[in-house]
Amino acid sequence: MAPLSPELWIELDHVQLAMPLGAEDMARQFYVGLLGMIEVPKPAALAGRGGIWLRTGKVELHLGVEVDFRPARKAHPAIAVRDLVAVAQELTQNGVKVIWDDSIPGRGRFHANDCFGNRLEFVQFAA
C-alpha cells in the first residue's frame, strides 16, 4: 500500500463530538452561550438527524446525536486560543472545572469537559 502524498492534505475541516438525543438546547447553552460559538445551519438532508453545527473563526465543531451516548473522555479536539488564562477564567467562573497541564514545553494548555462530559483541550503557543 502506497501512502497518500502530503500535498493532498489541506487542513482539518471540522471535528465531530457526540451528544445525547434531544440535548440540542443544552449544547447551545454551553457552546453558544458560554464559548461564544455561532450555530451554523445544517444542510436540510442532515437536519433531521438532530445535533448542531458550530463555528468560531477557523474552528468548526459538529455535535451529532448518538443513541448510546458515552462522552469522549480521552479523544478530544484541541482548540488554540489567543488568551488561555482568560478562557480558563471564564470557564471556571461558569462552573466548568479546568485541569492545567504543563507537560508540553512551549505550549500552555488545559483540559475541560463540555456539558456532556466530552473532553476539550484548549491550547496557547508561546510567543
Summary of the structure (lengths in Angstrom):
residues: 127
radius of gyration: 15.9
end to end distance: 40.5
largest distance: 51.0
contacts: 297
relative contact order: 0.20
helix: 22%
strand: 31%
